[in-house]
Amino acid sequence: MSTSTALTPETTRIEKDSMGEMPVPADVLYGASTQRAVLNFPISGRPVPEQVIFAFARLKAAAARANQKLDKLPEAKMDAIVDACDEILSGMTDRGGIARHFPIDIFQTGSGTSTNMNTNEVVSNLVCLKHGAPVGSSKNAEYLGQDYAVHPNDHVNMGQSSNDTFPTAMHIAAAVAIKQQLLPAVRSLAAALDEKARAWDNIVKIGRTHLQDATPIRLGQEFSGFASQMHHAVDRLERALSTLGELPIGGTAVGTGINTHPEFSKLVCADLSETTGIKFREADNHFEAQHAKDGFVEVSGMLKTIAVSLSKIANDIRWLGSGPRCGIGELRLPAVQPGSSIMPGKVNPVICEAVVMASCQVIGNDAAVTTGGLGGIGSLLDLNVAMPMMAANVLDSITLLTGSCNTFNEKLVQGLEPDNERCAALIEGSLAMCTSLVPVIGYDASAKLAYQAYAEGKTVRELALEQNLLDADRLNELLDPRSMTEPG
């Protein structure tokens, strides 16, 4: 953004829009509308995420094909728009990358109008370049006389409004990121936890409730719970894809569909479904789809729930791996880096800590998204005006959760090992072993035995044998830890 405030006649070209002339950097592919937004919103220095730009490219191509099928757009212009969108989807690496040509800050007009126009201008200018016309000539009457020439508003934005394209693009971006990135990562982590649950099903350890000793549990049972959390995460993400699949496109300005064909939305959704492999559909009610962002808030809440699940799994594992000599020590965590600059040999649960921190950020992102959806803040009468911020935060959450799942799986879960001897020793010393005696000697007698064993520093088994409460065989049967991990 700093370069845009130091433009000189030698480094600019003059563009025009409805507000008049605007100097624009000579080597960029956007026009006057985008440059005004660059100057108006020097807020964070963070441009709208690339995923949103790619979603816009998919959307503009789908819209062009739909308009051509509806005899609204000549085939040559459709081909020109689709080719330009394909170049955007390729990353524009030979033109300096996406960020060079899509520089508008996340914190801009809340409808995303600036980013929609940014896309329209870049597509139009890419068509200019391909056909040897000067950049910025998209409004030149002589150039527009060519069959392939496209105007940013009249052709690239045909049958559309920023008010239905930006919420559509944010749905597409989030859905693609979930399908291609997060879902595979969560499924992989669930499979790794399933594998540990099966491998460790015969390892009996002490359970803990309220951070106090409880009845025995198998290590595999604990990990089956972790795996189940991730399987539920998969279910949540599949529901999120269904929620995101409902698109506002076709509602134009306020949901009424003014200036677009009645069949436009269905054709666009069918096209996007084919190109992405995600089932998109026209919104049941365009007014709800544009005036509120409840579905996006719902998806953010699902991402937050997954973050909560990850924090639980990561925290439990670091507790169980605490030590190595003075903690719980039932698990041996992989040593991935030195843990201290002053204590030699110390190794910390750094992967768990990173995952917990990422989970905190996802929860914070959800708070911002929820606020953006609130009536009177983001949702105002016939439009939500916090969409760029909401989109950026949801996409950030998807990225954080994807990275957390992959890192947690590869650098911790796969190398995790149990300490069998430690598990067995802690069980034998636990006072909660007396729970299995309750059906035989009663609750009060069992409680008295536990208190006395604790006071005398003995195990429940040792004290019960001393007091001849039961014969040795019967006592060993009742105090078999493995039998305590199942009903009956």
N, C-alpha and C positions, 0 to 999 in steps of 0.2 A: 504493500500500500504506500510505502514511503516514496517509491518512484513516481506514483501518480500525482503527488503534490509538487513535483519538481519537473514537470513537463516543459519542454522548450519547443519553439516552432520547428527546430531541426529534428526533433524526435517524435513528432506527432503528425497526425492527419486530422482533418476536421470532419466530424460527423454531425448529422442533424437528427433531431427527433421532434416531437410535438412541442417541446419547450424551447427549441432553437438550436444553435450551434454548440458543439462541445468538442474540445481537443481530446483526442484519444491516442494512447501510445501507438506508434506506427506499426509495431510488430505484433500486435495482438489481434485476435479475430472477433472480439466483441465490439459493440458500437456505443452510441451515446447513452442509451438507457443504462447499460451496465456501468459505464464510467461514472455516471451520476451516483449510482449506488456505491461504487468504490469510494467516492469522495464523501458520501453522506454517512457511511457506517464504518469508520475506523475504530471499531469497538474492541475486538479480541485478537485480531490477526489470524483467526482460524476460519478458513473458507468453508463453505458448505461441503460436507463430506463427498468424496468421489462417488460413493455408492449412490447418492442422490442424483449426481450428474449422469451416471450410467443409466439409472432408472429413467431419467428424462429422455435420454437418447433412445432407449427402448420404446418409450411412450410416443415420442414424436414419429418414430418410424411406423409404429402400429397405427397411429392416427392418420399418417399419410396413406398407408395402404387401405385403411377403412374409407377415407374420403375418395380415393380412386375407385373403389368398388361401388361407391354411392354416386359416381359420376360428378363429383364435386371438384376433383383435382385431376388434371391431365396426367397421363402415365409418365411422361418425361419429367414432370416436376416431382411426381412421387419417387421415381428412380433417383433423382438428384438428392432429395431429402433423405431417403433410405441410405444412400451411399455416404452422405455426410454423417449420419448417425452411426453408421458402422465404423467410421474413422474415429469418432468420439469413443466408442466402445473399445477400440483398439488401444486407447490410452493416449493417443496423439503424441507419442514419444518423439516422432521426428519433427514436431512443432513446439517442443519445449515442455510437453506434458500437460495434463489436465489443469493443474493449478494456475499455470500461466494464463490460461484463457477463461477460467472460471474462478475469479478472485474474490467474489463477494462474500462478506463476512456472514457467519451464522446469524448474528444479531442484526437483522435487517428488517424490512417490512414483514410483518408477521404472517402475511398470506403467501410469502415466497414469490411475489410478483417479480422482484428483481432477478431471481434465479431463473424463472421461466423466460423472461425476456433475454437474459444472458444466453440461454440455450437457443432461443429463436435466432438471435443475432449470429452466434457462432455457426449454426447450421447454414444460415444464409450465406455467410462469408466463405465457408468451406466450399459451397457450390460455386461461388465466384472464382475462387482459386483454381478449382478443378477445370474450369472452362476458360481460364486465361483472362478473366475480368478482374479489374482492380478490387482489392478489399474495400468494402464500404460502398460498392456500387449497387447494392441490393435495392436501392430506391430510385435508381436512375431509370428514366422512362425508356431510353434506348436499350439498356440491358434487359429490362423486364419484358421487352418484346420478344426475347428469345424463348423458345419452347421450354428450355430447362430452367430458366431463371426463377428464383423463389424469393418472395418478400417475407421478412421475418414475421410480420403480423398476418398478412393476408393468406399466406400459404403454409408456413411452418406451424403457425398457431391456428390454423383453420378449424372452426368448430370447437374451439377450446377457450378457456379462461385460466388465468393463474389460480383462480379459486377452486377449480376442479383438477387442474393438472398437478399442482404441488401436493395436495393430499393423496392423489393417486401415486405420484412418484415416491412419496415417503412409504406408502404401503408396499410398492414393488421393491424398493431398496431393502426394507426390513425383511420381507418374505424371502428374497433371494439370499440375503446374508444368513438367515436362519437355515434355509434348506441346504445351502452349499457349505457353510462353515460350522454353525453351532450344532445342528442336529448330528452330523458325523462325529463331532468331538464328544458330545454327550453319550451317544451310542457306544463309542469306543471305551469311554470311562466306565459305563455300566457293564460292559463285557469284561473288563479287567477286574472290576469288583466282584462280579459273578464268579470269576475264576478263583479269586482268593477265597470266597465263601465256600466253594466246593473243596478246595485244597485243604482248608483249615477246619473242616466240619468236625473233626475228631479231637480238636484241641479245646480242652475245657479250661475255663478261667473264671475268675470271680467277677460277678456283675457289680455294678455300682449305681446307686440311685442317690440323689442329693450329694454326690461326691463321697458317699459313705459306702462301706461294704454291703453288698446285697447277695442274693442267692447266685449260685453258679450259672454261667452261660457259656455256650461254645463260641470260640472266636469266629467260626464260620457263620454263626447266627448273627453276630454283630455286623459282620461284613455283608450278610444278605440284606440287612436293613439299609446299609449304605447303598448297595446296588439297587434296591427297590426305590430309594429316593431318586436315583438317576433314571430308572425306568419311568417313574412318574414325571420326571422332567421331560422325557421324550414325548409322553402323552400331552403334556402342557404345550410343547412346541408344535405338535401337530394341530392342536386346537388353535394355537396362535396363527398358523398358516391359514386355517379356515377363516379366522377373523380378518386377517389382512387381505384375504382373497376378495373381499367385497370392496369394489372400487367406486369412487365418486365421479369418475370421468363421464362426461355427458351432461352434467348438471350446469355447466358453464358458470355464469356469474353468481347466482344465488340458489341454484338447484332446479330452476324452471326449465333449463335446456334451451334458452334463447340462443338463436344463431347456430344451432347444430341440428343435424338430421336425427330423427327419432331412433334410427337403427345404429347410429354411430357408436354408442357405448357398447352394445352387444358385440359389434364387429371388433372393436379395440380389445375388449376383454378376451375374445376368442383368439385373437392374434397374439396377445401377451401370454396366454396359456400355452400356446404352441411353442413360442420362442423360449420360454423359461422353464417349462415343465411343471409349473405351479398352476393350480386351478383358480383362475380369476373369474369374477362374475360382476355384473352390473349391480350397483347398490339397490336394495329393495326400496329404499326411500332416499332420494337424492338430497332432501332437505336435512335429514338427520346426518347423512354422510358428509355434508359440507358445513353445516352449522355447528357441529360438535365433533369431538375426536375421542369419543368414548371407547371405540374399538382399539385405538392406539394406546390409550391409558390402560386398557385391559391387558394388552400384550406386554406393556412395560411391567405391569404387576406380575405377570407370569415369569418374566425375566428376573424380577426381584425375588420371587419364590425360589427359583433355581439358585440364585446367589445365596439365599438363606440355607438351602440344602447343602451347597458346597462348603459353606462356612462351618456347618455342623460336622460334616465328614472330616474336613481338614483339622478342626479343633480337637475332635475326639482322637484322631490319630496322633496328633502331637502330644496329647495327654498320655495316651497309652505308650508312647515312645519316650516319655520323659525319663531323664536319668543321666548317664547310663547306669549309675550305681545307687543313686539316692532318690530316684523317682519311681514311677510305676514300672516302667521297663518291660512291659509285656510284648512290645514290638521293637524291632530294630529298624530305624529309618535309614535310608541310604545317605551316606556322607557325601555331599555335593560340593562343599566348600568349607574352609576354616571358619569357625564361628566367633572368634574373638581376636582382637589385636593385642590383648594383654594376657589372656589365659591360654597357654599352650595346650593343644589337644582338644579344645572345646569344639563341639559340632552342634549347630543349632538346627531346629526344624524350619529352615528358611523357606522351603517350598510351601509348607502349610501357612506360614505367615504371609507370603505373597498372595496366596489364594484368598485368605481372610481379608486382606486389604482391598483386593479387587472386588470382593463381595460388598464391602462397605461402600465403594464407589458406585456400584450398580444400584445399591439402595438409595444413595444420594441422587443418582440420575433419575430414579423412579419418582422421587419427591419433586424434582423439577418438572418431569413430564406430567405428573398429577396436577401440579399447580397450573401448568400451561393449559390443561383441559378444564380448569374451573370456570364456572360462570362468573362473568364480571372481570375476569383476568384475561384468559385466552379465548374463551367461547363467548362471543358478543353478538347477540341477535343472529344474523344470517351468515356468519363466518367465524371460524376460529382464526385468531391472529397471533398464535405462538408456535406455528408449525415448524419453522426451521430449527428452532431450539429443541422442540420435541423430537424431531427426526434425528438430530445430531446426538441427543442423549440416548435414544433407543439403539442407534447404531453403535455407539460407544459401548453400551452394555453388552450387545451381542459380541463385539470384538473382545471385550474383557472376559466374558464367560467362555468364549471359544479358546482363548489363550490360556485361561486358568485350567480348563478341563484337559487340554493337551499337555500342558506342563506338569500338572498334578499326576496325570496318568504316566507319562514317560519318565519323569524324574523322581517320582516317589512311589506310586502304587506298584508299578511293575518290579521295583527292587525291594519292596517291603518284605521283612522276614519276621516270624514270631520267635519269641524266646520261650520254648516249651518248659524248661526247668523253672523259670520265673513264674509262669502261669500256674504250674502245679504247686509251687511253694506258697503262693499267695492264697490259693484256695484252701489249703490245709490249715492255714493260720486264721482264716476268716471266722468270726463269731456267727456270721449268718448261716453257717452250716447247720446250726441247730434248728433252722426252719423245717427241715425234713423230719424232725422228731416230733413236731407239734401234733400230727394225727395220732401218735402213739402215746406220748406222755403228757400232752396238753400244752397250751400256750404258756401258762404261768410257770410251769416247771421248766419249760424250754428257756424262757426269759431268765429265770434264776440261774440256770446253767451257764448261759451266755455271760451274765454279769460276773459270776464267780470266776469263770475261765479268764475273763479280761483282767480281773483284779489279781489273779494268781499267775498271770503270764503263761497260761497253758492253752492248748487247743481244746476245742469242744470234745474231740474224740478222746483225748487223754483224760480229761476230767470225768467224762461219762463212764469210762472204763474203771477209773478209781472208785467211783460211787456205785458201781455195779447196777447202773440203771437198766441195762439190757445186756444180754450175753454178747460176746464179741462178734459172732457171726451175724447176728441180727443187727447189731450196731454198724458193722461194716456195710451191710446191705443198705441200711437207711442213709448212711453217710457217703455213699458212692456218688461223687460229684456228677458223673455222666448221667445218672438216673434223674438228677435234679433239673436237667435241662429240657425235660419233656413233661407233658401233662401226666398226672397220675403218680 
